[in-house]
Amino acid sequence: MKKNTIAIVALFALASCSTAKKGIPEVRHYEPTWESLAQYDESAEWFKDAKFGIYAHWGVLSVPAYANDWYPRNMHVVGTDENKHQVETYGPLNKFGYHDFVPMFKAEKFNADEWADLMVKSGAKFGGVVAEHHDGWSNWASKINPWNSQDMGPHRDLVGELAKAIHGRGLKLVTSFHKDRNLQLFQDEKDKWLDDTSYFPYNPDMATSSTDPKIRMMYGNIPREQFYANWVGELKELIDNYSPDLIYFDSKMTKIPEPYKQQFLAHYFNHSVAEKKQIVVTHKEGELPKTVSLEDFEKGRNNAITNDFWLTDETVSVGSWSYTNNLGLKSADEIIDLLADIVSKNGALMLNISPMADGTIPQNQKDILLTIGKWLEVNGEAIYGSRTWKTFGEGPTKMGKAGMFADKVTYTAQDIRYTRKGNTVYAIFLGWPGSNSVITLEAFSGKVFDFIPKVKKVTVLASGENLDFSTDDKGLHFSTPTKVIDEKAFVVKIETE
């Protein structure tokens, strides 16, 4: 081989290595080892640009419509309100178990196209559904899990219908997977069953202790090796049949031995290479390495800008992730503020909705989503495709500790969040600061940075109205318009040199 040919081959090899973490999957085969898997780019560019998505907690757990999404567990805990309600409504648990709710989950009003259209109108760039919750119910045509929506309940491939509708509208597909918690660790150990981290605690007087080969699969009291094989097998079904762009994992992945996690990741990464697309895997609390996945903060977020991109999953509802008859809701204003805060710190928001068991998305939830969508239609330039600036924001309201389940923070119009595209900075006021109000942005002063950015133009993003401005060592000064622009969040576009 000639020297110049050798040099070209060497350069090509170096180029291949250098692009391994730059977004486009390499033409290579990933092995089920952390070293090999770490070569995959865990943070897809489409995800960094998308910022906002919607998914749904929906399935058999939607049928009781009582208390919250932990009803399937708590109905088996004697003395709880859920247990009392269950017995009074459906009879003793040795006569009517959770699996008896399955025929009642009919999804007769579910329309995948309507769901996907709503996601588009809401401004979401990715969307999906809980593929399998802690309850062991699969919302797809599984060949491994007999408790699935094709063979039981609706007798429809719910994930399949939604995948077709979502991908058909140019959105990315999410399938969240919560099966890990389903495994009963203390099988047949009555003195420990209430300490189990399983969704269904073992109880010798209830179906959770069934030895029936089919029933026990729903309740997770099966041999561990069988559970592990089903876990990775079901994930391969989702990947091969529906090609999700993002797979979200809930807590308790620590129950799954590393070799099975590695098998799943290698299969998913290799599938993405074959499909020539970028995919994302999320984890909670360090249950997967950051070299292969992004961290998710359930009902929480970071309190500062981070180098690593991350996700927050939050719900439109209050008190339950799944539908209940008295479900409380957040306001669109509150969710828009959360979105702005998350994006300013290098994160994305995945918002959960709670459809009824029949597949209906209640109108009051739709109204919130559509309001968010109208705001994004006007102000999305400050969100989609944006990146962090030198500071995430300013204002009087301070967030406490970062992480999951953060304390609720109520933002004011004096709280401002910054995003950036190139030399353009967007100042998002988390409320209307008042008409003809004199504003000073201290982030444009020497107090924050060792230089003062030179401002060329200041406009109202919603209207394009130019605002007179001035700068000095105290910051950037301008006055708000006379006309109220938006009570929820007001965006000013600042072009700098």
N, C-alpha and C positions, 0 to 999 in steps of 0.2 A: 504493500500500500504506500502511495506517495505521501511525503510529509505534509503537503498542503491538504490532502484528503483527511489525514489523521487530525490535523488542526481543526478542520471543519467539523468533524465528528465530535471532537472534544468540546468545541464551542456550543454545538447543538445540545450536548449532554448537560453542560452548565446552564444553558438557557432553560432547559426542561426543568432542572432543579430549582432555578430561580423563580419560575412561574407556578410552582406547586402550591403556593399560598396566595396567588393573585387573582383568584376568582374562577377562571375557566378550568374545569376539571381536565387534568392531564390524560393523555391516551396511555393509561397504565392500569395495572391490576393491583388493587389494595388487598393486602393480607390481613387476617384477623389478629394483628398485633398492634399494640399502642404505638410502636415506632413507625410502622407502615401507615396506620390510620392518621397519625399526626401530620402527614404530608398533605392531607386534604385541606382546602380552604374552608374553615368552619363558618365564616361570615360572608354569605353570598352578597354580591353587590345589589341584586334586586331587593334583598331584604333591607339593606341599609337605606335604599331609596324609598321603599314602600311606606314604612313608618306606622301604618294603621291597618289592622285587620279585624275580622269578626268571625267568631265561631259560636257553637251552641252546645250547651249541656242538655242532652235530649236522649230519651230512650225509655226503658222500662221504669227507671227511677222517676220519670215524669208522671207515672200513673197515679200514685197515692196523692200527689199534690198537697202534701201536708208537711209542715215544719220546715225542712230544708233537704239538701241533697245527701245528708247523712241519715235520712229516715230508714233506708234499707238496713243500716247497721243497728240503729237505736231501737227499731221495732223489736229486735231480738234481746234487748237489755231490759230485764224485768224491773219495773219501778219507774221507768222513764215515761214521759208524756206520750212519746211515740208508741211505746209498747201498749199503753192503756188505750190509745186511739185505735191501734191495729186490732186489738182483741175486741173492742166494742163495735168496730165497724165490720170486721171480716171474720171474727171468731178466733178460737184458740190457735196458737202457732203450730201445734202438732196436727192441725187439720187444714190450715191455710198458710202456706209459706210464701216467701218472696217470689219464688218461681211461679206461683199461681197468678201473679200479676201479668205474666207474659202474654196470655191470650187477650188481655185487656189493652195491650199496647198495639193498636191497629194502624196508627198513622194515616187514617183514612183521608185527612185533608192536607197531607203533606204534598207540596208542589215544589220540586227542586228549582224550577225556573223562577218561580216567584221569590224564593229565598235568595237566589243568586242576583236577581234584579234588585232586590232590596239592598244587598251588600254593595252593589255598584252605586246605587243612589245615595248610600250612606258614606261614600268616599273611601271604602275599604279597597285595598290593593291585594289582600289575600283573605281567604275565607274557608270555612269548613265546619266540621262537626266533631264531637267526641266519638271516636270510632269504637272505643270500648272503655267504659267507666270501671270503677272498682267492683261493680256488681257482677262482672263476668259476662255481660251481655254484649254481643258483637253486632254493630249496626251495618254489617255487610254480609255478603254471601260466603261465609267461612266454610271451608271443608274440614277444618280442625275442631272448631267449637260448635257443638250442636245447638247451643243457645245463640242463634243468629237470626237476623231479620228476614232472611230469605226462606228459611225452613220453618220459622215460627212467627208469631205476632203478625206483623204487617204482610209477611210473605212477599217482601220487596227488598231489593238491594239498595238500601238507603244511601250508603256511602257512594255506591256506583252512580246513582242518579245525580247526586249532588256534585260528584267529581266531574261528570260530563257537563253539567250546567255551569259550574265555576270556571273550569278550563275553557269552556266554550265562549266565555265572556272576557277572556284575557286576564283573569285573575289567577293568582297562585293558590294552590290547594293545601289546606291544613287538615291533618288527621291527628287528633290528640289521643294519647294512649295511656290509660290509667290502671292497667291490669296488675301492675306490680303489687299493689296493696291487697289484692284479692287472695294471695296465698296465705293459708292458715299455718302459722308456725307451731302452734301448740295443739296439734291434733290429738284428741283423746286425753288431753291433760286438763281436766275440769277445773283444777285449782288455779290454772294460769290463763284460762280463756279470756277473761276480761282485760288482761294485760297485753293481749295479742294486738299487733298493729294491723291485723287483717281487717278488712271492711266487715266481714262476717265472722263474729266470734263463735267458736265451737260451743254448742250447747246440746247435751245428750237428749234433751226433750224437744228439740226443734230440727227442722230440715237441714240446718247448718252442720249437723253431725251425720247426715245420711250416708249410707254405704252404697246406695244405688249408683252404678257407674256413671249414669248421665246426670242425675241431680247433683251429685257431689262436685261435678266440674264447675257448676255455677258458683258454688259456695267456697271453692278453693281448698277443700279438705281432701286433696289428692296427693299422691307421692310427689316429692319435690322435683325429682328428675323429670317426671311427666309434665309438671307445671312449667319447668324451664324450657322443655322442648316445645310445648304449646306456645309459650311466650314468644320465642324467636320465630316459630313457624307462622304464627298469626301476623307478625310484623312483615314477614316475607310475602304473605298474601296481600297485605295492604300495598306494599311497594310494587309487586309484580302486576297487580290487577288495576291499581288506580294511580300510580305514579305521583304520590304526594310530593309537594315542594318543601313542606315543613312538617316534621314530626315532633310533637311536643310531648314531653314526659312529665307526669306528676311525680310526687315524692314517693319514697320507699323503693327506689331502684337498687338500694343496698341489699334487697332481698335476692337480687339476681346475680349469680356468679359472673365474674369478669369474662370468661370465655364465651358466654352467651351474648353478652353485650357486644363483644368484639365481632362475633359472627354476624350479628345484626348490622353493625356499622359497616363492615366490609361489604356486605350484600347491598346495602343502601348506596354506599359510595360508588361501587362498581356499576350499579344500576344507573346512577347519575352520569357516569362516564359514557355508558352505552346510549343514554338519552341525550347526551351533550347539553346538560343543563346543570345549574347549581342548586343544591339542596341545603336545608338547614335542620339541625337537630338541637333541641334545647334540653337543659337539665335544671334541676334545683339543688341548691345547697351542696355543690361539689360532687354530685353523684355520678357525673361523667367528667373526664378531663376537659379542661378548657381548650386543649389542642384539637378536640374533635367536635365540640359543641359550644353553644352559647348559653349563658346563665339566664334563667327566668326568675323574676321576683313576683310571686303571687301576691296580689293586692299590696304591692310595695314598689320600691324603686331605689335608685341611687340618689344620694344627696349632693353629688358633685359630678363633674365631667369625668368620664372614665376612658381609658384607651381602648378597652374591649367593648364591642357593641353588645347590647343586651336586650332583653324583652321583659315587659310587664304584662301579666294577664290579670285583667280586672273584669268585673261584671257590671252590667247595666242595672242589676238588681241589688237589693239590700237584704242580707240575711240568708239567701240561698242562691246557689248557682243554677239549680234546676227550678222548673215552674212549681209554684204553690198557689193555692187559691187566694191568699192574701199577700201576694208578693209586693214588697216595697221597691221603689225605683229611685235611682239617682237622677239628677237633672242633666240635660245636655250641656249646660253651662259648666257644671262640675267636671264632666268628662272631657270637654274641650280644654279646660285648664290643666287637667292631668296629662293630656296628650302633649300640650305645649311644653310642660315641665319635663316630661320624659324625653322628648325629642331634643330639647336643649342640652341634655346631659348624655347624649349618644345612645338613646334607647328607642324601642318601638313599643307600641301598645296593641295588644290583642284583646278585644272587647268581647265578653261573653253575653249571649242573649239566652232567654229561657222560654223556648216554645212549649205549648201545651202538648199533651200526649198525642192528640190527634194531628199534630203537625202545624197547628195554627200559631203564628207569631202574634201575640196580642197587640192591638192597635196602639196602646200607650207605649209599648216598647218600640213599635215602628216609628211613632212620632219623634221619639228621642233620636233614633238613628237618622231619620230624615233631616232633623234640625242640624245634627252634626254634619251631614252631607252637604247641606246648603252653606254652612260656614266654610267647609273645605273647598267647595266650588269657588268661593270668592277668595279665600285666603290660603288655599293649598300650596301656592308658590312658596310660602314660608315654611312648609312642612315637607312635602314630597321632594326627595332628592337633595334635601338640605344636609348640612354638616354642622358640627358644633363650632362656635366662635371661641374667642379667648376666655370668655366667662359665660356661664350659663344664664346669668341674670342678676337682677338687683331688686330690692324692695324690702318691706318690713317683715313679711311672713317667712319664718324659717322652718324648714323641715327638720325633724329629729333624726333618729338613727336610721341609716340606710338598711335595706334588706327587705325580707318578706313581711307582709302584714304591718306595713308602716302606719303610724298614727295618722288619723284623718287631719288634713290641713285645709283650711278654707282660705283661698287666695282673694286678694283685693285688686282693685284697679291700679293700685300703686306697685303691684308686683309685676315685674317685666321679665320675659324670657327671650333669649337671643338665639337665632339660628343664622346660618350663613350659606351663601352660594358664591364662590369666587370672592370678589371684592364687594359684594352686596351683603349687607347685614339687615336682618329683619328683627324689629323690636315688637314683641307680642305682649300687649298689655292685657292682663287677665281680668278684664272688665273695662267699662267705659270710664275714662278719667275725668269726664266732664267736658262740656262745650267751652271753647275759648280758654281752656286751661293752659297755663304756662308749664311746660315740661322741661326737666333737666335730666338728661341721661348721663349719669356719672361714669358709666363704662367708657365714655369717650373723653375722659379726663386723665390727667397725669396721676391721679390718685389710684387708678386701677392698673394702668400699664405704664411702662417707662417711656411711652411716646403717645402722642395724641393723633389718632387716625384722621387723615384729611378727608372731610366730607365734601362731596360734589353736589349731592342732590338728596332731598328728603321728600317723599311722597306718601300719600295714603294709599295702601295697597288696594283697598276695596274700590276706590274711585279714580285713582290716578292723579288726584289733586296735589299740586306742588305746594309745599309748605315753606314759608320763610324760616330761615334758621341762622344760628350763629354758634360759634364754638369758642371756648376759652379754657383756662386751666381747671374750671369747675365742671366742664362737660359740654354736651350738645344741647342747645336750647331751641325750642320751637313751641308754637301754640297749636292746640287741637282745633279741628274745624268747628264751625258753629252748629252744624247739623250732626245729630247723633249718628254715628256710623254703625256700631254694634254694641249692645249691652253685654254680650257674652265675652268677647275678646276682640280687641282692636289692634290692627297691625300697621306699623309704619315701616316703609322700605327705605333703607339708608344706603346710598351708593357712595363708595369711598375710592380713593386712588390706590 
